Amino acid sequence: MQMIISYQLKTFYSCVMKVILSLLCFIFFSTSAMGQWEQYFAKYDGATGSVLVDMSYAETAPVKGYEYVLTTGIEFKPCSEDGMPDSITYEGLSLMSDKLEQYLSIQLSSTLVGTFTHQCKRVDFYYVKDTIGLRAFLVNFYDKNSQGYRAISSMHHDPEWTTYFDFLYPDMYIIEYMMNSKIIRELFNQGDQLKKIRRIDHWAYFSEEPARDKFRLLVLERGFKVESMGKHRGEQMPYFIHFSRRDKPDIDYMTELTQILQSKANELGGAYDGWESEIVKQ
């Protein structure tokens, strides 16, 4: 029996675009009852930055009543040439962040939405209901817990959660990279060495049939085979196309390919919905 590994992108259509200069290859993915946390690395002002973000708020933000964003953390040493902490420093930073999150949850209503590490600084992002007494609380907290490091804190009114969507939340291209990484990592975990060319299936959806038919011509020009087309009644984008091509599941190659397919589908008012591959062990 063949096993198929796939991931579809429908739940990520509402991405917010921002400029990321280059994406590195490490992606962390975790889903739990406490949120959907993902981590990605990118370049900010020419230096590597790490973003850890709770993706679950993309569907619910802005959260009513949580109108102020708090950015707080420390400058740390030692740090690597790319501005990241070593393992011992990272453990200490994580413990401090956990303690602050616990204290803030007791002192006032707050929700942690992300963490940014860049050029020897690590800051957490919270949305809070009000800021009364918050500055004095943070001064007291860091006096007791910062271990001599310089503390960084700022807060401002952000009722639309602009900081979350425009800075922390990944753009559609990073999300595609994450999803491609997830498929490829699962293929490898199932014994696929990722070296052999095989059939890879793709899907796209459109609100209008003529747009779907134009997309069909585009994929045929690129050497794809159309497996099926049809209409799902009751869907916002009911016109679908299922197409395939023989390719190798290489992360950089697949990300470039899916970005092209996503862009072409978007130009026609549609959406590319991901790909799947059977597991090839030999």
C-alpha positions, 0 to 999 in steps of 0.5 A, a space after each residue: 500500500 502506498 503512503 501519501 504525504 500532503 499538506 494543503 494551504 487553505 487555512 493560510 489564505 489571510 497572510 499579511 505581506 512583509 519584506 523578508 530579505 532571505 529565509 534560512 532553512 530551520 523551521 520549528 513547528 508545534 501545535 498544542 492546546 496552548 496555541 500554535 507556535 511556529 518559529 522561522 529565521 529571516 534577515 532583518 537589516 542584514 542580520 539574522 533574526 528569529 521569530 517565534 509566533 503563536 499563529 492561532 491568533 491569525 483567525 481571532 485577532 484583534 482580541 477585544 479589550 487587548 488594545 496595548 502591545 508590550 514589547 519587553 526583554 533584555 540584551 544578552 551576552 554571550 551571543 554568536 556572530 549572527 546575534 543568537 544566544 548559545 545553549 546555556 544563555 538560551 536556557 536562561 532567557 527562556 526561564 526568565 521569559 516563562 517567569 515573566 509570563 507567569 507574573 504578568 498573568 497574575 498581575 494583569 490580563 495579558 497574552 503572549 503572542 511572540 518572541 523576537 531574537 535579533 543582534 543579541 536582544 530577545 524581546 517578548 510581545 504581549 497584548 494587554 488590557 491596560 498599562 497602569 502600573 506596568 512600567 513600575 512592575 517591569 522595573 521591579 521584575 528586571 531588578 530581581 531577575 535580569 542578572 545584570 543584563 540591560 532590560 528593554 521595554 516599550 508599549 503603545 496603543 495597538 487596537 488593530 494588532 498591527 504589530 502582530 500581523 505586520 511584524 510577527 506573523 509570517 508572509 505567504 512565502 514563509 508560510 509556503 516554506 513552512 508547509 513544504 518543509 513539513 511535507 518533506 520532513 515527514 517524507 524523510 521521517 517515513 524513510 524517503 531519501 528524497 533523491 528520486 523523481 516521482 509524481 507530485 500532485 497539486 491542487 488549485 481553486 478558483 471562484 470563476 470557471 474561466 479563471 480556472 481554465 486560464 490556469 489550466 493552460 499555464 500549468 500545461 505550458 509548464 509540463 504538468 498533466 491535468 488529472 481532473 477538473 470540476 466544481 464543488 458546490 457551496 464553496 467560496 472557490 468551487 472550481 478546482 483543478 488537480 494537476 501533476 508532474 514528475 519532480 524531486 521533493 527538494 525544499 528549495 526547488 519546491 518552494 520556488 515552484 509553489 511560489 510561482 503556482 501561488 502567484 499565478 493562481 492569485 493573479 487569476 483570483 484563485 488560490 493554490 492549495 498545496 501538494 502531495 507525494 507518495 513515499 519512495 523508499 528505494 
